[in-house]
């Protein structure tokens, strides 16, 4: 049973890796099987098809993606936690490892009817909720609005950093968020 679970996890991990590297199209069943070191039939044994595999793999990856974005969220004061997200992403941009949101990319590529489509909203809601919680700890009057605004700054800055190939948009967004937090 453990071998089956391990094989299933390898398949899900390979699926996410391929999507992160090349989008949904890169996660072809043959490529997934090869990356996971599994037979193509095991994909269909564990999952109903590619769409279900993608949805389950991305759902499984959600806590890890949040940890990648938010880092050691509970170890710092609220302001530091928020600003560290921008610093971390700027570091990724500077060393060439910044990538677009796997959930947003999958939603755009697959469309609204794909079983993984709702995960984009779930992920964005989780991120906004984390920012909202931190803003609330800072005592702001409207933490929900400010939390959403910070989340949108992250999204926009990541896109601009990828397009322009540098960390300036993330550093600019960080300054905007500092002003927002000081207001």
C-alpha positions in Angstrom: 0.0 0.0 0.0 2.8 2.4 0.8 4.4 1.8 -2.6 1.1 2.6 -4.2 0.8 5.8 -2.2 4.4 6.7 -3.0 3.8 6.1 -6.8 0.7 8.2 -6.7 2.6 11.1 -4.9 5.5 10.8 -7.4 2.9 11.2 -10.3 1.3 14.2 -8.6 4.7 15.8 -7.9 5.8 15.2 -11.5 2.6 16.7 -12.8 3.1 19.9 -10.8 6.8 20.2 -11.8 5.9 19.9 -15.5 3.1 22.4 -15.2 5.4 24.9 -13.4 8.1 24.4 -16.1 6.0 24.6 -19.2 2.3 25.0 -18.4 -0.5 22.5 -18.7 0.5 21.4 -22.2 3.9 20.2 -20.8 2.1 17.8 -18.5 1.3 15.2 -21.1 0.6 11.7 -19.7 3.8 10.3 -21.3 5.9 13.1 -19.8 4.3 12.7 -16.4 4.9 9.0 -16.4 8.5 9.4 -17.5 9.2 12.1 -14.9 7.5 10.0 -12.1 9.2 6.8 -13.1 5.8 5.2 -13.5 3.9 3.4 -16.2 1.3 5.4 -18.1 -1.4 3.0 -17.0 -0.7 3.9 -13.3 -1.8 7.4 -14.1 -5.2 6.1 -15.2 -5.3 3.6 -12.3 -5.0 6.3 -9.7 -6.8 9.1 -11.5 -9.8 9.2 -13.9 -7.8 11.0 -16.5 -5.4 13.9 -17.0 -7.8 16.6 -15.9 -8.5 14.8 -12.6 -4.8 14.2 -12.1 -4.0 17.9 -12.6 -6.8 18.9 -10.2 -5.7 16.5 -7.5 -2.0 17.3 -8.0 -2.6 21.0 -7.7 -4.8 20.6 -4.7 -2.1 18.5 -3.0 0.5 21.2 -3.9 -1.5 24.1 -2.4 0.0 24.0 1.1 3.5 23.8 -0.3 2.8 26.7 -2.7 1.5 28.8 0.1 4.6 28.0 2.2 6.8 29.0 -0.8 5.1 32.3 -1.1 4.6 33.2 2.6 7.7 31.6 4.0 8.0 31.4 7.8 4.8 33.4 8.2 4.3 33.0 12.0 7.8 33.8 13.1 7.8 37.5 12.5 5.8 40.6 13.3 2.9 41.2 10.8 4.4 44.0 8.9 7.7 42.1 8.4 5.7 39.0 7.3 4.0 41.0 4.6 7.1 42.8 3.3 9.2 39.6 3.4 6.9 38.1 0.7 8.0 40.9 -1.7 11.7 40.4 -0.7 11.5 36.7 -1.2 9.9 37.1 -4.6 12.4 39.7 -5.6 15.2 37.3 -4.7 13.6 34.7 -6.9 13.4 37.3 -9.7 17.1 38.2 -9.3 18.3 34.6 -9.4 16.0 33.7 -12.4 13.7 31.3 -10.5 10.6 33.4 -10.3 7.6 31.8 -12.1 4.0 32.7 -12.7 1.3 31.3 -10.4 0.7 27.7 -11.3 -2.9 28.0 -10.3 -3.6 31.1 -12.4 -1.7 29.7 -15.4 -3.7 26.5 -15.3 -6.9 28.4 -15.0 -6.1 30.5 -18.0 -4.8 27.6 -20.1 -7.5 25.1 -19.2 -10.6 27.3 -18.9 -13.4 27.6 -16.4 -14.7 24.1 -16.9 -11.5 22.3 -16.0 -11.7 20.5 -12.6 -8.6 22.4 -11.4 -10.1 25.9 -12.3 -11.6 26.6 -8.9 -8.1 26.1 -7.3 -7.0 29.5 -8.7 -9.6 31.2 -6.7 -9.0 29.1 -3.6 -5.3 29.9 -3.8 -5.8 33.6 -4.2 -8.4 33.6 -1.4 -5.8 31.9 0.9 -3.1 34.4 0.0 -5.5 37.4 0.6 -6.7 35.8 3.9 -3.1 35.6 5.1 -2.5 39.2 4.3 -5.8 40.2 5.8 -4.9 38.4 9.0 -1.5 40.2 9.2 -3.1 43.6 8.4 -5.8 43.0 11.1 -3.0 42.3 13.6 -1.6 45.7 12.7 -4.9 47.3 13.7 -6.0 48.7 10.4 -9.5 49.8 10.0 -10.4 47.8 6.8 -8.1 44.8 6.9 -10.0 42.8 4.2 -9.7 45.5 1.6 -6.0 46.1 2.4 -5.3 42.4 2.4 -6.9 42.0 -1.1 -4.9 45.1 -2.3 -1.7 43.6 -1.1 -2.5 40.3 -2.8 -3.2 42.2 -6.0 0.2 44.0 -5.7 1.9 40.6 -5.4 0.1 39.3 -8.5 0.8 42.4 -10.7 4.4 42.7 -9.5 5.1 39.0 -10.3 3.7 39.4 -13.8 5.7 42.6 -14.5 8.9 41.0 -13.0 8.6 38.0 -15.3 7.8 40.2 -18.4 10.7 42.6 -17.7 13.1 40.0 -16.3 14.1 41.8 -13.2 13.0 42.5 -9.6 12.2 46.2 -9.9 8.4 45.7 -10.1 8.5 43.7 -6.9 10.6 46.3 -5.1 8.2 49.0 -6.4 5.2 47.0 -5.2 6.9 46.6 -1.8 7.2 50.4 -1.5 3.5 50.8 -2.5 2.5 48.2 0.2 4.7 50.1 2.8 2.7 53.3 2.0 -0.5 51.4 2.3 0.4 49.9 5.6 1.5 53.3 6.9 -1.8 54.9 5.9 
